[in-house]
Amino acid sequence: MIWPATGRNIRPATRERAASVRRLLPWAAIALLLAVGVAGSTAAAVQQRRLAEERDAAAAKAAVASVKESLTRALSALRGVDGLAADGVVSDVEFDLFARDVLTDSPLVSLAREVAVPRAGRASFERERGFPIRERDGAGELVVAAERDVYIAVVQVVPLDGTTRPVLGFDIGSEAVRGPAVGRARQSGGPVLAGPTGLASDNRPGVFVVDAIMPGGASSAPVGYVSAALAADDLLRSAASAAGRTVELGLAVGGTTLTGYAGPGTRREVAAGGLTLTIVAHDRSPFDPALTLAIGVCTLLLTAVSITLRIRNVQLDRARRTAAAEQQIVAQQAAAFAALAAELSAAAHTDDVLAVIARLAPDVLGAQTVDTIMAETETETATGAALGPGAGAGAGPPVTETLEAMPGPDNAVVGWLVVRWKEPLVPDARGTAALRALAGLCAQTIIRAQLSEAERRVVSALQQALLPSPPPVPGIETAVYYRPAADSVAMGGDWYQFVALPDGSLIVLVGDVVGHGVAGIATMARLQYLVAAAVDTGVPMAETFSFVTGKLPLVPEMYATAQLLHVDPAGRRVGLLSAGHPYPLLRTADGNAVALTGGRTLPIGVPASPVTVEYVEVPPGSILLAYTDGLVEGRGQPIMEAIDKLGRALASALAESAPAMLQSVLSAAPPGFRAADDDVAAVLIRLAGAPGR
């Protein structure tokens, strides 16, 4: 190579260095390729190691599933053992049938039954059974058991053959593993596993399963035990077939290897019956260097493709995460909207509606707060609202606060929602739609609550007009009380009426029409004035209710009860006429309260035979209480008990005036009154001379 223009002026040493650099460039490229190849091969080796570990993990998982299934089947097979002791005794025949049924459908190869033998009963046990109680010595040999307080001795084995016969008489309570397992089975009420331990027959390593045979009835002491052993190599043999031929498996309990592979590998734990076992898996497939080299070379060729695909996958993953986040937001918003709608539907008053909006509306919009401004007049229109970004269809600049009108009928505005976010938010089409839907729902709910409140105000005024004030009658002080049912529209079918007679006496009427609300008060008003008309037109007092029943075609589908009290202070008496109504109460001046049961007839609306007004003596200072059933009827309390409790409240009431005394009685009324499930009307009459107590 000749340097342009000045090449002839370069010194020979410089030209030599340049030539050396040119010679080294091919070697550097080769070294670079070798380095890349080594890196690829190393990566391939690491990958092959990772694949081997994955095979180990898959094999361990399959082995765990196999061992778990075997242990679970073994435990399940013993769960019906309590049925053997239904009569408190387990016979050899019963256990033999049970054991053969269990062994047919479980991994167990034999089943043993044990009983507790006290020290004093050892000799008789050995004599009756024909074999001694034995234990294993330090060398693992079966020898005659040493003296101890209680033995848990094997009394029966199924099947009984040359392999299992040596187990007869074996004291499982003498072993460090089996003994505590027996106690755990007795306490847990179900089968338990324990290990590691040697099999009672041949001392092979394995695990022990035992369950207590609990009798029926109140006894808590077991009548025996059922046990079996699972050999570790048997468990591992079934697991090896699931793991694959190239995998070495090992089984360990508590750090002690029972059988199989004990070297490094993938470890997985399996827990059952209170025991945790460890599965060790190791794939012994040989390492393939040719494959590693091929993978390294292919890695160089596929790097570019991998990078491209990775970039594409990252883009797709980002798009999927964005879509999932959007779906989650939509689902959360829908759930919040549903919760808001549910609570708004239950809100009966405007204040309740506004409280629900303030509490739940922020969750719908992801806002910090949502406040409500109510329109001062019904003439404000939506065009007059100071709409924020929520009114726009597209995205706008970031905002932390916006104002949305709550539309009413005829382009009117019910109010505005003031929405505030903690962080700046860019409005979008979905947010705008949610805000408008929220405003519409809130507007509809507020309008409904306002209409309900207006109806309540009208009905309350009508109720007051229909329930008269007591007339002034010398010698009589009267107090009244009315409360509609909690679910009615501030009115109901309970009523009271007063008619002052020219002779200075007073007729008091208290009644109860079936139903409440608008229909109940309409029927009540008709009945109320029918009864008053009967009294005013001279109908004999005893015929008042039969007169009303005769006029029932004027009041179709009506059924009612009523109480008529003729209070005659001059004659010191009160007349009673009751049409299926609760008994009135009388408290005399000495403080005793009794129920007045006279003058009974059928309810209004049911034809009845003539009755007479029954009079009782009421000395000066007496107090009468007439009421409707809403004061004494309640869930879980008989009505006569409630009337008796109301009488005690009347007898102990302390007050200077009739209204105060009535409030004192109501404050101690039965639970049915406080539940407000029904309308309540009450009238208290105090005759002159009554002490304030």
Secondary structure in CASP SS format (residue, H / E / C, confidence):
PFRMAT SS
TARGET T0000
AUTHOR 0000-0000-0000
METHOD secondary structure of the structure
MODEL  1
M C 1.00
I C 1.00
W C 1.00
P C 1.00
A C 1.00
T C 1.00
G H 1.00
R H 1.00
N H 1.00
I C 1.00
R C 1.00
P H 1.00
A H 1.00
T H 1.00
R H 1.00
E H 1.00
R H 1.00
A H 1.00
A H 1.00
S H 1.00
V H 1.00
R H 1.00
R H 1.00
L H 1.00
L H 1.00
P H 1.00
W H 1.00
A H 1.00
A H 1.00
I H 1.00
A H 1.00
L H 1.00
L H 1.00
L H 1.00
A H 1.00
V H 1.00
G H 1.00
V H 1.00
A H 1.00
G H 1.00
S H 1.00
T H 1.00
A H 1.00
A H 1.00
A H 1.00
V H 1.00
Q H 1.00
Q H 1.00
R H 1.00
R H 1.00
L H 1.00
A H 1.00
E H 1.00
E H 1.00
R H 1.00
D H 1.00
A H 1.00
A H 1.00
A H 1.00
A H 1.00
K H 1.00
A H 1.00
A H 1.00
V H 1.00
A H 1.00
S H 1.00
V H 1.00
K H 1.00
E H 1.00
S H 1.00
L H 1.00
T H 1.00
R H 1.00
A H 1.00
L H 1.00
S H 1.00
A H 1.00
L C 1.00
R C 1.00
G C 1.00
V H 1.00
D H 1.00
G H 1.00
L H 1.00
A H 1.00
A C 1.00
D C 1.00
G C 1.00
V C 1.00
V C 1.00
S C 1.00
D H 1.00
V H 1.00
E H 1.00
F H 1.00
D H 1.00
L H 1.00
F H 1.00
A H 1.00
R H 1.00
D H 1.00
V H 1.00
L H 1.00
T H 1.00
D C 1.00
S C 1.00
P C 1.00
L C 1.00
V C 1.00
S C 1.00
L E 1.00
A E 1.00
R E 1.00
E E 1.00
V E 1.00
A E 1.00
V E 1.00
P E 1.00
R H 1.00
A H 1.00
G H 1.00
R H 1.00
A H 1.00
S H 1.00
F H 1.00
E H 1.00
R H 1.00
E H 1.00
R H 1.00
G C 1.00
F C 1.00
P C 1.00
I C 1.00
R E 1.00
E E 1.00
R E 1.00
D C 1.00
G C 1.00
A C 1.00
G C 1.00
E C 1.00
L E 1.00
V E 1.00
V E 1.00
A C 1.00
A C 1.00
E C 1.00
R C 1.00
D C 1.00
V E 1.00
Y E 1.00
I E 1.00
A E 1.00
V E 1.00
V E 1.00
Q E 1.00
V E 1.00
V E 1.00
P C 1.00
L C 1.00
D C 1.00
G C 1.00
T C 1.00
T C 1.00
R H 1.00
P H 1.00
V H 1.00
L C 1.00
G C 1.00
F E 1.00
D E 1.00
I H 1.00
G H 1.00
S H 1.00
E C 1.00
A C 1.00
V C 1.00
R H 1.00
G H 1.00
P H 1.00
A H 1.00
V H 1.00
G H 1.00
R H 1.00
A H 1.00
R H 1.00
Q H 1.00
S H 1.00
G C 1.00
G C 1.00
P C 1.00
V E 1.00
L E 1.00
A E 1.00
G E 1.00
P E 1.00
T E 1.00
G E 1.00
L C 1.00
A C 1.00
S C 1.00
D C 1.00
N C 1.00
R C 1.00
P E 1.00
G E 1.00
V E 1.00
F E 1.00
V E 1.00
V E 1.00
D E 1.00
A E 1.00
I E 1.00
M C 1.00
P C 1.00
G C 1.00
G C 1.00
A C 1.00
S C 1.00
S C 1.00
A C 1.00
P C 1.00
V C 1.00
G E 1.00
Y E 1.00
V E 1.00
S E 1.00
A E 1.00
A E 1.00
L E 1.00
A E 1.00
A H 1.00
D H 1.00
D H 1.00
L H 1.00
L H 1.00
R H 1.00
S H 1.00
A H 1.00
A H 1.00
S H 1.00
A H 1.00
A H 1.00
G C 1.00
R C 1.00
T C 1.00
V E 1.00
E E 1.00
L E 1.00
G E 1.00
L E 1.00
A E 1.00
V E 1.00
G C 1.00
G C 1.00
T E 1.00
T E 1.00
L E 1.00
T E 1.00
G E 1.00
Y C 1.00
A C 1.00
G C 1.00
P C 1.00
G C 1.00
T E 1.00
R E 1.00
R E 1.00
E E 1.00
V E 1.00
A E 1.00
A E 1.00
G C 1.00
G C 1.00
L E 1.00
T E 1.00
L E 1.00
T E 1.00
I E 1.00
V E 1.00
A E 1.00
H E 1.00
D E 1.00
R C 1.00
S C 1.00
P C 1.00
F C 1.00
D C 1.00
P H 1.00
A H 1.00
L H 1.00
T H 1.00
L H 1.00
A H 1.00
I H 1.00
G H 1.00
V H 1.00
C H 1.00
T H 1.00
L H 1.00
L H 1.00
L H 1.00
T H 1.00
A H 1.00
V H 1.00
S H 1.00
I H 1.00
T H 1.00
L H 1.00
R H 1.00
I H 1.00
R H 1.00
N H 1.00
V H 1.00
Q H 1.00
L H 1.00
D H 1.00
R H 1.00
A H 1.00
R H 1.00
R H 1.00
T H 1.00
A H 1.00
A H 1.00
A H 1.00
E H 1.00
Q H 1.00
Q H 1.00
I H 1.00
V H 1.00
A H 1.00
Q H 1.00
Q H 1.00
A H 1.00
A H 1.00
A H 1.00
F H 1.00
A H 1.00
A H 1.00
L H 1.00
A H 1.00
A H 1.00
E H 1.00
L H 1.00
S H 1.00
A H 1.00
A C 1.00
A C 1.00
H C 1.00
T H 1.00
D H 1.00
D H 1.00
V H 1.00
L H 1.00
A H 1.00
V H 1.00
I H 1.00
A H 1.00
R H 1.00
L H 1.00
A H 1.00
P H 1.00
D H 1.00
V H 1.00
L H 1.00
G C 1.00
A C 1.00
Q C 1.00
T E 1.00
V E 1.00
D E 1.00
T E 1.00
I E 1.00
M E 1.00
A C 1.00
E C 1.00
T C 1.00
E C 1.00
T C 1.00
E C 1.00
T E 1.00
A H 1.00
T H 1.00
G H 1.00
A C 1.00
A C 1.00
L C 1.00
G C 1.00
P H 1.00
G H 1.00
A H 1.00
G C 1.00
A C 1.00
G C 1.00
A C 1.00
G C 1.00
P C 1.00
P C 1.00
V E 1.00
T E 1.00
E E 1.00
T E 1.00
L E 1.00
E E 1.00
A E 1.00
M E 1.00
P E 1.00
G C 1.00
P H 1.00
D H 1.00
N H 1.00
A E 1.00
V E 1.00
V E 1.00
G E 1.00
W E 1.00
L E 1.00
V E 1.00
V E 1.00
R E 1.00
W E 1.00
K E 1.00
E E 1.00
P E 1.00
L E 1.00
V C 1.00
P C 1.00
D C 1.00
A H 1.00
R H 1.00
G H 1.00
T H 1.00
A H 1.00
A H 1.00
L H 1.00
R H 1.00
A H 1.00
L H 1.00
A H 1.00
G H 1.00
L H 1.00
C H 1.00
A H 1.00
Q H 1.00
T H 1.00
I H 1.00
I H 1.00
R H 1.00
A H 1.00
Q H 1.00
L H 1.00
S H 1.00
E H 1.00
A H 1.00
E H 1.00
R H 1.00
R H 1.00
V H 1.00
V H 1.00
S H 1.00
A H 1.00
L H 1.00
Q H 1.00
Q H 1.00
A H 1.00
L H 1.00
L C 1.00
P C 1.00
S C 1.00
P C 1.00
P C 1.00
P C 1.00
V E 1.00
P C 1.00
G C 1.00
I E 1.00
E E 1.00
T E 1.00
A E 1.00
V E 1.00
Y E 1.00
Y E 1.00
R E 1.00
P C 1.00
A C 1.00
A C 1.00
D C 1.00
S C 1.00
V C 1.00
A C 1.00
M C 1.00
G E 1.00
G E 1.00
D E 1.00
W E 1.00
Y E 1.00
Q E 1.00
F E 1.00
V E 1.00
A E 1.00
L C 1.00
P C 1.00
D C 1.00
G C 1.00
S C 1.00
L E 1.00
I E 1.00
V E 1.00
L E 1.00
V E 1.00
G E 1.00
D E 1.00
V E 1.00
V E 1.00
G E 1.00
H E 1.00
G C 1.00
V H 1.00
A H 1.00
G H 1.00
I H 1.00
A H 1.00
T H 1.00
M H 1.00
A H 1.00
R H 1.00
L H 1.00
Q H 1.00
Y H 1.00
L H 1.00
V H 1.00
A H 1.00
A H 1.00
A H 1.00
V H 1.00
D H 1.00
T C 1.00
G C 1.00
V C 1.00
P C 1.00
M H 1.00
A H 1.00
E H 1.00
T H 1.00
F H 1.00
S H 1.00
F H 1.00
V H 1.00
T H 1.00
G H 1.00
K C 1.00
L H 1.00
P H 1.00
L H 1.00
V C 1.00
P C 1.00
E C 1.00
M C 1.00
Y C 1.00
A E 1.00
T E 1.00
A E 1.00
Q E 1.00
L E 1.00
L E 1.00
H E 1.00
V E 1.00
D E 1.00
P C 1.00
A C 1.00
G C 1.00
R C 1.00
R E 1.00
V E 1.00
G E 1.00
L E 1.00
L E 1.00
S E 1.00
A E 1.00
G C 1.00
H C 1.00
P C 1.00
Y C 1.00
P C 1.00
L E 1.00
L E 1.00
R E 1.00
T C 1.00
A C 1.00
D C 1.00
G C 1.00
N C 1.00
A E 1.00
V E 1.00
A E 1.00
L C 1.00
T C 1.00
G C 1.00
G C 1.00
R E 1.00
T E 1.00
L C 1.00
P C 1.00
I E 1.00
G C 1.00
V C 1.00
P C 1.00
A C 1.00
S C 1.00
P C 1.00
V C 1.00
T C 1.00
V C 1.00
E E 1.00
Y E 1.00
V E 1.00
E E 1.00
V C 1.00
P C 1.00
P C 1.00
G C 1.00
S C 1.00
I E 1.00
L E 1.00
L E 1.00
A E 1.00
Y E 1.00
T C 1.00
D H 1.00
G H 1.00
L H 1.00
V C 1.00
E C 1.00
G E 1.00
R C 1.00
G C 1.00
Q E 1.00
P C 1.00
I H 1.00
M H 1.00
E H 1.00
A H 1.00
I H 1.00
D H 1.00
K H 1.00
L H 1.00
G H 1.00
R H 1.00
A H 1.00
L H 1.00
A H 1.00
S C 1.00
A C 1.00
L C 1.00
A C 1.00
E C 1.00
S C 1.00
A H 1.00
P H 1.00
A H 1.00
M H 1.00
L H 1.00
Q H 1.00
S H 1.00
V H 1.00
L H 1.00
S H 1.00
A C 1.00
A C 1.00
P C 1.00
P H 1.00
G H 1.00
F H 1.00
R H 1.00
A H 1.00
A C 1.00
D C 1.00
D C 1.00
D C 1.00
V E 1.00
A E 1.00
A E 1.00
V E 1.00
L E 1.00
I E 1.00
R E 1.00
L E 1.00
A C 1.00
G C 1.00
A C 1.00
P C 1.00
G C 1.00
R C 1.00
END
